[in-house]
Amino acid sequence: MDTRSREAGQGRAAALALLRGAAPPAGRLLPSPAGPDAWIAFDEEIRRHGPDPLPEATAATFRTRLFAPLGRRLPEPPVEVLLCHPDGRVREAALGTPQPPPELVVIRCADWAAAVREPARRLLDRTLADAPAATLVALTPLILRLARRDQGAWALALFEAALRTDPPLPATPARRDPATRPARPADPPRTVLARLCDSADLPTRRYATRLTLDTPVLRDRLTVRDLARLAAAERDPANAAVWADATLKALAAARRDDGGDRGDGGERGERGDDEAERDQAVDLLIGSPLPTVRAAGVTALRRAGRTAEGVSHLADRSPLVRACARWLTAQDGGDPHDHYRRLASDPSGCSPHAVAGLAESGRTEDVPLLQGLLDHPSGAVRAAAVAGLRRLGADPDRSALLALLDDPSPAAAREAGLSLRPVAEVLDTAHLLSRCTPKQPLHTRRAAFRLLLIQGGTAARQAAESLSSDWEPALRHAARTYAAFHATGERTKRRGWLRR
């Protein structure tokens, strides 16, 4: 279950518990911290299963007593229930209670009834004016969810205008404990947007990133190193790419600013500091776990005057980064292919990524070298060699690839099976059937069964029957499905379509 579904479940459970009369645990309506989806689900659940509308309830009377159909005095429902009541007059009156939950006030700002919407907006405007930083940090994720509604644009515009001023966060007093004294994190967020850029909510992070970079005053406050740090720390590929692009633009602008000569010694020292900062920014990009950010860092090496470092990234685990490294090496006058051949020929330094890069260079003269790697001690290298031969269009060595079906490396067996598919119909059927027994490893059984399915006919049926009781659920299901189709074809005398 993802985070949003879990939060929605918490909101529905809290609503049902409140409707049953249960008191909120520890005085809180929802567990802290409650996400925006929890509050939206809470509101929807109350509206769906809440009390019947009370036309006689008005702002002057509903706070003191509610009357049941029999005239018996009932305890007043909690204000959270009244704020989500199906009757608009009850929701309007509930906004006049002392300190209504701000999350429900935000939801009422997008209410369909203008009589509810307008007082809720006035209340949110006052709350934002009284405590801007705390309100923006706490309610921006919910505002973004509600902005999709017909009446949700007002609150988003209000918050966006406040966020563009980027108010500072209130200082939190540090708790001093001489015995433990925990280490404080380096560079904690000091402004609201900095906190939102580090939010656990992905839509909030993306929104804060876009708002920061689209506002010149806010963007210019960030140095090149700050932009690179944000790109390297981001784990969402789309958002990380936005920070990385902004870093590359800042690096390019900084290089243009340093184009002139500096005569003064102090200016030369300042220029050296700027170059050191840019080098740190490039290193931060290269150290990211995301391929798109690392590729941006490798590309930036050329502007930083560090083109010679492209060779060290030729064997990166990402194809995108390897492609950028090949371009960078070629810009420096080197031949990436020669580097790949040296890496692949070195028994101690050969890696599967170097083998993959050699195949990506696309030269048929490398086929013998790749064939020699089919006996490499590393299973990952053997698998990369098989994939490289297939990429170069080399004629598959059937005997060597059939032997790789028994390879202890699942990756090598999988790649061998993929390379044997074009010639599956002429393979030794008995050899493949002998690999579809419970004594064989799972990856061997799976690869052999897939090849027999291409052959079809009696051999595929026998393999399906043998694997119908396999312990692995996916393989067992595939075998039973094929056996059922084959039996249907036998009964209807329409077996030809099963071979396609």
C-alpha positions as CSV (number, residue, x, y, z in Angstrom):
1,M,0.0,0.0,0.0
2,D,1.4,3.4,-1.0
3,T,1.6,6.4,1.2
4,R,-1.5,8.2,-0.2
5,S,-3.7,5.1,0.2
6,R,-2.4,4.6,3.8
7,E,-3.2,8.2,4.6
8,A,-6.7,8.0,3.1
9,G,-7.3,4.9,5.2
10,Q,-6.3,6.7,8.3
11,G,-8.7,9.5,7.5
12,R,-11.6,7.2,6.9
13,A,-11.0,5.2,10.1
14,A,-10.8,8.5,12.1
15,A,-14.1,9.7,10.6
16,L,-15.9,6.4,11.4
17,A,-14.6,6.3,14.9
18,L,-15.7,9.9,15.5
19,L,-19.2,9.1,14.2
20,R,-19.4,6.2,16.6
21,G,-18.8,8.5,19.5
22,A,-15.2,7.5,20.2
23,A,-12.9,10.2,21.6
24,P,-9.8,11.0,19.5
25,P,-6.7,9.3,20.9
26,A,-4.6,11.7,23.0
27,G,-6.8,14.6,22.0
28,R,-5.8,14.4,18.4
29,L,-8.3,13.8,15.6
30,L,-5.8,12.3,13.2
31,P,-2.3,10.8,14.0
32,S,0.5,13.3,13.7
33,P,1.7,14.1,11.2
34,A,-1.5,13.6,9.1
35,G,-1.0,14.0,5.4
36,P,-3.4,15.9,3.1
37,D,-5.0,12.8,1.8
38,A,-6.0,11.8,5.3
39,W,-8.0,15.1,5.8
40,I,-9.6,14.8,2.4
41,A,-10.7,11.3,3.1
42,F,-12.0,12.3,6.5
43,D,-14.1,15.0,5.0
44,E,-15.5,12.7,2.4
45,E,-16.3,10.0,4.9
46,I,-18.2,12.3,7.2
47,R,-20.2,13.7,4.2
48,R,-21.0,10.1,3.1
49,H,-21.9,8.6,6.5
50,G,-22.5,11.6,8.7
51,P,-25.7,12.6,10.5
52,D,-28.8,13.6,8.6
53,P,-29.1,17.2,7.6
54,L,-30.6,19.4,10.3
55,P,-32.5,22.3,8.6
56,E,-33.4,23.8,12.0
57,A,-29.8,24.2,13.0
58,T,-28.7,27.8,12.8
59,A,-25.6,29.7,13.9
60,A,-27.4,30.8,17.1
61,T,-28.7,27.5,18.3
62,F,-26.7,24.5,17.0
63,R,-23.8,25.0,19.4
64,T,-25.9,24.6,22.5
65,R,-28.2,21.7,21.6
66,L,-29.3,19.4,18.8
67,F,-32.7,17.8,18.8
68,A,-33.5,14.3,17.8
69,P,-36.8,13.4,16.1
70,L,-38.2,12.2,19.4
71,G,-37.4,15.6,21.1
72,R,-34.7,14.1,23.3
73,R,-31.7,16.3,24.0
74,L,-28.6,14.8,22.4
75,P,-25.0,15.7,23.0
76,E,-23.6,18.1,20.5
77,P,-21.5,16.4,17.7
78,P,-17.8,17.4,17.6
79,V,-17.0,20.5,15.6
80,E,-15.0,18.3,13.1
81,V,-18.2,16.5,12.2
82,L,-20.1,19.7,11.9
83,L,-17.5,21.2,9.6
84,C,-18.0,18.3,7.2
85,H,-21.8,18.1,7.7
86,P,-24.0,17.5,4.6
87,D,-26.0,20.6,5.3
88,G,-24.3,23.8,4.3
89,R,-25.9,25.8,7.1
90,V,-24.4,23.6,9.7
91,R,-21.0,23.9,8.0
92,E,-21.3,27.6,7.9
93,A,-22.2,27.8,11.6
94,A,-19.4,25.5,12.6
95,L,-16.8,27.9,11.1
96,G,-17.8,30.3,14.0
97,T,-16.6,27.9,16.7
98,P,-13.4,28.7,18.5
99,Q,-10.2,27.4,16.8
100,P,-11.7,25.0,14.2
101,P,-9.1,22.6,12.7
102,P,-7.2,24.6,10.0
103,E,-7.1,21.6,7.6
104,L,-10.9,21.5,7.6
105,V,-11.1,25.3,7.2
106,V,-8.9,24.9,4.1
107,I,-11.2,22.2,2.7
108,R,-14.2,24.5,3.3
109,C,-12.4,27.3,1.3
110,A,-13.2,25.1,-1.8
111,D,-16.7,24.4,-0.7
112,W,-19.4,24.5,-3.4
113,A,-21.6,26.8,-1.2
114,A,-20.6,30.5,-1.3
115,A,-22.1,31.0,2.2
116,V,-19.6,28.4,3.6
117,R,-16.7,29.3,1.3
118,E,-16.5,33.0,2.0
119,P,-16.2,32.9,5.9
120,A,-13.7,30.0,5.5
121,R,-11.6,32.1,3.2
122,R,-11.6,35.1,5.7
123,L,-10.6,32.7,8.5
124,L,-7.7,31.2,6.4
125,D,-6.6,34.7,5.5
126,R,-6.4,35.8,9.1
127,T,-4.6,32.5,10.1
128,L,-2.0,33.1,7.4
129,A,-1.5,36.7,8.5
130,D,-1.0,35.7,12.1
131,A,1.4,32.8,11.6
132,P,2.6,32.8,7.9
133,A,5.5,30.4,8.2
134,A,3.7,27.7,10.3
135,T,0.6,27.9,8.1
136,L,2.5,27.7,4.8
137,V,4.5,24.7,6.0
138,A,1.5,22.8,7.4
139,L,-1.2,23.5,4.8
140,T,0.6,23.8,1.4
141,P,0.3,20.1,0.6
142,L,-3.4,20.2,1.3
143,I,-3.8,23.4,-0.8
144,L,-2.1,21.7,-3.7
145,R,-4.6,18.8,-3.6
146,L,-7.6,21.1,-3.4
147,A,-6.4,23.3,-6.2
148,R,-7.8,20.8,-8.7
149,R,-11.4,21.6,-7.5
150,D,-13.6,24.2,-9.1
151,Q,-13.2,26.6,-6.1
152,G,-9.6,25.6,-5.2
153,A,-7.7,28.2,-7.1
154,W,-8.3,31.0,-4.6
155,A,-6.3,29.3,-1.8
156,L,-3.5,28.3,-4.1
157,A,-3.2,31.9,-5.3
158,L,-3.2,33.2,-1.7
159,F,-0.5,30.8,-0.7
160,E,1.6,31.3,-3.8
161,A,1.7,35.0,-3.2
162,A,2.9,34.4,0.4
163,L,5.4,31.8,-0.7
164,R,7.1,34.1,-3.1
165,T,8.1,36.3,-0.1
166,D,9.6,33.1,1.4
167,P,9.2,34.0,5.1
168,P,11.9,32.7,7.5
169,L,11.1,29.8,9.7
170,P,10.8,30.6,13.4
171,A,13.9,29.8,15.4
172,T,13.6,26.6,17.4
173,P,15.4,26.7,20.7
174,A,18.1,24.0,20.8
175,R,17.7,21.6,23.7
176,R,21.0,21.4,25.5
177,D,21.9,18.1,27.1
178,P,25.6,18.0,28.2
179,A,25.5,14.3,28.5
180,T,24.2,13.4,25.0
181,R,24.3,16.6,22.9
182,P,23.1,15.1,19.6
183,A,24.7,16.5,16.5
184,R,22.5,18.9,14.5
185,P,22.1,18.4,10.8
186,A,24.2,20.5,8.6
187,D,22.5,23.5,6.9
188,P,19.0,23.0,8.3
189,P,16.2,24.7,6.2
190,R,15.9,28.4,7.3
191,T,13.0,29.5,5.1
192,V,9.6,28.1,4.2
193,L,10.4,27.2,0.6
194,A,13.6,25.5,1.7
195,R,11.5,23.4,4.1
196,L,9.0,22.6,1.3
197,C,11.8,21.7,-1.1
198,D,12.7,19.0,1.5
199,S,9.1,17.9,2.1
200,A,8.3,14.2,2.2
201,D,5.3,14.9,-0.1
202,L,6.3,14.7,-3.7
203,P,3.8,17.1,-5.2
204,T,4.8,19.7,-2.6
205,R,8.5,19.2,-3.4
206,R,7.9,19.6,-7.1
207,Y,5.7,22.7,-6.6
208,A,8.3,24.3,-4.3
209,T,11.1,23.6,-6.8
210,R,9.1,25.1,-9.7
211,L,8.2,28.2,-7.6
212,T,11.8,28.7,-6.5
213,L,13.3,28.5,-9.9
214,D,10.5,30.6,-11.6
215,T,11.0,33.5,-9.1
216,P,14.1,35.5,-10.0
217,V,14.6,36.9,-6.5
218,L,14.4,33.4,-4.9
219,R,16.5,31.7,-7.7
220,D,19.3,34.2,-7.5
221,R,19.8,33.5,-3.8
222,L,20.9,30.0,-4.6
223,T,24.5,29.5,-5.5
224,V,25.7,26.9,-8.1
225,R,26.7,24.7,-5.2
226,D,23.3,25.0,-3.6
227,L,21.6,24.0,-6.9
228,A,23.9,21.0,-7.3
229,R,23.3,19.9,-3.7
230,L,19.5,20.0,-4.2
231,A,19.8,18.0,-7.4
232,A,22.1,15.4,-5.8
233,A,19.8,15.0,-2.7
234,E,16.6,14.6,-4.7
235,R,15.3,11.1,-5.2
236,D,12.5,11.9,-7.6
237,P,14.0,11.6,-11.2
238,A,11.7,14.3,-12.7
239,N,12.4,16.8,-9.9
240,A,16.1,16.0,-9.8
241,A,16.3,16.7,-13.6
242,V,14.8,20.2,-13.0
243,W,17.4,21.0,-10.4
244,A,20.2,19.6,-12.6
245,D,19.1,21.7,-15.6
246,A,19.1,24.8,-13.3
247,T,22.6,23.9,-12.2
248,L,23.9,23.5,-15.8
249,K,22.4,26.9,-16.7
250,A,24.0,28.5,-13.6
251,L,27.4,26.9,-14.5
252,A,27.1,28.2,-18.1
253,A,26.3,31.7,-16.9
254,A,29.1,31.7,-14.4
255,R,31.6,30.7,-17.1
256,R,30.4,33.6,-19.3
257,D,30.8,36.0,-16.4
258,D,34.4,34.9,-15.9
259,G,35.3,35.3,-19.6
260,G,37.2,38.6,-19.1
261,D,40.7,39.0,-17.7
262,R,41.1,39.8,-14.0
263,G,44.0,42.1,-13.3
264,D,43.8,42.6,-9.6
265,G,45.2,39.9,-7.3
266,G,42.1,40.0,-5.1
267,E,39.9,39.5,-8.1
268,R,42.0,36.5,-9.2
269,G,41.6,35.1,-5.7
270,E,37.8,35.6,-5.9
271,R,37.8,33.9,-9.4
272,G,39.7,31.0,-7.9
273,D,37.0,30.6,-5.2
274,D,34.3,30.7,-7.8
275,E,36.1,28.0,-9.8
276,A,36.4,25.9,-6.7
277,E,32.7,26.3,-6.0
278,R,31.9,25.2,-9.6
279,D,34.1,22.2,-9.3
280,Q,32.3,21.2,-6.1
281,A,29.0,21.6,-7.9
282,V,30.1,19.3,-10.7
283,D,31.3,16.7,-8.1
284,L,28.0,16.8,-6.4
285,L,26.1,16.1,-9.6
286,I,28.5,13.2,-10.5
287,G,27.9,11.7,-7.0
288,S,24.1,11.5,-7.4
289,P,22.5,8.0,-7.5
290,L,20.2,9.1,-10.3
291,P,21.5,8.6,-13.9
292,T,20.1,11.8,-15.2
293,V,21.9,13.9,-12.6
294,R,25.2,12.0,-13.1
295,A,24.9,12.5,-16.8
296,A,24.4,16.2,-16.3
297,G,27.5,16.2,-14.1
298,V,29.6,14.4,-16.7
299,T,28.4,16.8,-19.4
300,A,29.4,19.8,-17.2
301,L,33.0,18.5,-17.0
302,R,33.7,20.0,-20.3
303,R,32.7,23.5,-19.3
304,A,34.7,23.0,-16.1
305,G,37.8,22.3,-18.1
306,R,38.0,18.7,-16.8
307,T,37.3,16.9,-20.0
308,A,40.1,14.3,-19.3
309,E,37.9,12.9,-16.5
310,G,35.4,11.5,-19.0
311,V,37.4,8.3,-19.2
312,S,36.7,7.4,-15.6
313,H,32.9,7.4,-16.3
314,L,33.0,5.2,-19.4
315,A,32.1,2.1,-17.3
316,D,29.2,3.8,-15.4
317,R,26.3,1.5,-14.5
318,S,23.9,3.7,-16.5
319,P,23.8,3.7,-20.3
320,L,22.9,7.4,-20.4
321,V,26.0,8.3,-18.4
322,R,28.2,6.0,-20.5
323,A,26.9,7.8,-23.6
324,C,27.8,11.2,-22.1
325,A,31.2,9.9,-21.1
326,R,31.9,8.6,-24.7
327,W,31.0,12.1,-26.0
328,L,33.2,13.8,-23.5
329,T,36.2,11.5,-24.2
330,A,35.8,12.1,-27.9
331,Q,35.8,15.9,-27.3
332,D,39.1,15.5,-25.6
333,G,40.6,13.7,-28.6
334,G,40.4,10.2,-27.2
335,D,38.9,7.1,-28.6
336,P,36.3,5.6,-26.2
337,H,36.4,2.3,-28.1
338,D,40.1,1.8,-27.3
339,H,39.4,2.4,-23.6
340,Y,36.6,-0.1,-23.6
341,R,38.8,-2.8,-25.3
342,R,41.4,-2.3,-22.7
343,L,38.9,-2.6,-19.9
344,A,37.3,-5.7,-21.3
345,S,40.7,-7.3,-21.9
346,D,41.9,-6.7,-18.4
347,P,40.8,-9.8,-16.2
348,S,41.1,-7.8,-13.0
349,G,39.4,-4.6,-14.2
350,C,36.7,-6.0,-16.4
351,S,33.1,-5.1,-15.3
352,P,29.7,-5.8,-16.9
353,H,29.3,-2.1,-17.5
354,A,32.5,-1.9,-19.4
355,V,31.4,-4.9,-21.5
356,A,28.0,-3.2,-22.2
357,G,29.8,0.0,-23.2
358,L,32.0,-2.0,-25.6
359,A,28.9,-3.4,-27.3
360,E,27.3,0.1,-27.4
361,S,30.3,1.3,-29.4
362,G,28.9,-0.9,-32.2
363,R,31.9,-2.6,-33.9
364,T,31.8,-6.1,-35.2
365,E,35.5,-6.6,-34.7
366,D,34.7,-6.9,-31.0
367,V,32.8,-10.1,-31.5
368,P,35.7,-12.5,-30.7
369,L,36.6,-10.5,-27.6
370,L,33.0,-10.8,-26.4
371,Q,32.8,-14.5,-27.2
372,G,36.0,-15.0,-25.1
373,L,34.1,-13.4,-22.1
374,L,31.5,-16.1,-22.1
375,D,33.8,-18.1,-19.8
376,H,34.5,-15.1,-17.5
377,P,34.4,-16.0,-13.7
378,S,31.8,-13.2,-13.1
379,G,28.2,-14.1,-14.0
380,A,27.4,-10.5,-14.6
381,V,30.2,-10.2,-17.1
382,R,29.0,-13.4,-18.9
383,A,25.5,-12.0,-19.1
384,A,26.8,-8.6,-20.4
385,A,28.8,-10.5,-23.0
386,V,25.8,-12.4,-24.3
387,A,23.7,-9.3,-24.4
388,G,26.6,-7.5,-26.2
389,L,26.8,-10.2,-28.9
390,R,23.1,-10.0,-29.5
391,R,23.4,-6.2,-29.8
392,L,26.1,-6.5,-32.4
393,G,24.0,-9.0,-34.4
394,A,26.5,-11.8,-34.1
395,D,25.4,-15.3,-35.1
396,P,24.6,-17.1,-31.9
397,D,26.8,-20.1,-31.0
398,R,24.0,-22.5,-30.1
399,S,26.2,-24.9,-28.2
400,A,27.7,-22.2,-26.0
401,L,24.4,-20.5,-25.4
402,L,22.7,-23.9,-24.6
403,A,25.4,-24.5,-22.0
404,L,24.7,-21.1,-20.5
405,L,21.1,-22.2,-19.7
406,D,22.7,-24.2,-16.9
407,D,24.8,-21.2,-15.8
408,P,24.6,-20.6,-12.0
409,S,24.0,-16.9,-12.8
410,P,20.3,-16.2,-13.5
411,A,21.2,-13.1,-15.5
412,A,23.5,-15.2,-17.8
413,A,20.8,-17.8,-18.3
414,R,18.2,-15.2,-19.0
415,E,20.4,-13.5,-21.6
416,A,21.2,-16.8,-23.2
417,G,17.5,-17.6,-23.5
418,L,16.8,-14.3,-25.2
419,S,19.6,-14.9,-27.7
420,L,18.3,-18.4,-28.5
421,R,14.8,-17.3,-29.3
422,P,15.4,-16.6,-33.0
423,V,16.7,-20.2,-33.4
424,A,14.4,-21.9,-30.8
425,E,12.5,-24.1,-33.4
426,V,15.7,-25.9,-34.4
427,L,17.1,-26.5,-30.9
428,D,17.4,-29.9,-29.3
429,T,14.0,-30.6,-27.8
430,A,15.2,-33.4,-25.6
431,H,17.9,-31.1,-24.1
432,L,15.3,-28.4,-23.3
433,L,12.8,-30.9,-21.8
434,S,15.5,-32.3,-19.5
435,R,15.8,-28.7,-18.1
436,C,12.1,-28.5,-17.2
437,T,12.3,-30.8,-14.1
438,P,12.2,-29.8,-10.4
439,K,15.8,-30.7,-10.0
440,Q,17.0,-27.8,-12.2
441,P,17.4,-24.3,-10.9
442,L,14.5,-21.9,-11.4
443,H,16.1,-19.7,-13.9
444,T,17.1,-22.7,-16.0
445,R,13.5,-24.1,-15.9
446,R,12.1,-20.8,-16.9
447,A,14.5,-20.2,-19.8
448,A,14.0,-23.7,-21.2
449,F,10.2,-23.5,-20.9
450,R,10.1,-20.2,-22.8
451,L,12.1,-21.7,-25.6
452,L,9.8,-24.8,-25.7
453,L,6.8,-22.5,-25.9
454,I,8.2,-21.1,-29.1
455,Q,8.6,-24.6,-30.5
456,G,5.1,-25.5,-29.5
457,G,3.5,-28.9,-30.2
458,T,4.0,-32.0,-28.0
459,A,7.2,-30.8,-26.4
460,A,5.7,-27.6,-25.1
461,R,2.7,-29.6,-23.7
462,Q,5.0,-32.1,-22.0
463,A,7.0,-29.2,-20.4
464,A,3.8,-27.5,-19.3
465,E,2.6,-30.7,-17.6
466,S,5.9,-31.2,-15.9
467,L,5.9,-27.6,-14.5
468,S,2.2,-27.5,-13.6
469,S,3.1,-28.4,-10.0
470,D,6.2,-26.2,-9.8
471,W,6.8,-24.5,-6.5
472,E,7.3,-21.1,-8.1
473,P,3.9,-19.4,-8.5
474,A,4.5,-17.5,-11.7
475,L,6.1,-20.4,-13.6
476,R,3.4,-22.8,-12.3
477,H,0.6,-20.4,-13.5
478,A,2.2,-20.0,-16.9
479,A,2.5,-23.8,-17.3
480,R,-1.1,-24.5,-16.2
481,T,-2.4,-21.7,-18.5
482,Y,-0.6,-23.3,-21.5
483,A,-1.8,-26.8,-20.6
484,A,-5.4,-25.5,-20.4
485,F,-5.2,-23.8,-23.8
486,H,-3.6,-26.9,-25.3
487,A,-6.4,-29.1,-23.9
488,T,-9.0,-26.7,-25.4
489,G,-7.3,-26.9,-28.8
490,E,-7.4,-30.7,-28.6
491,R,-11.1,-30.7,-27.9
492,T,-12.0,-28.2,-30.6
493,K,-9.5,-29.5,-33.2
494,R,-8.1,-26.0,-33.6
495,R,-4.5,-26.4,-32.6
496,G,-2.8,-24.2,-35.2
497,W,-3.4,-20.9,-33.4
498,L,-1.6,-22.2,-30.3
499,R,1.7,-22.3,-32.3
500,R,1.6,-18.6,-33.1
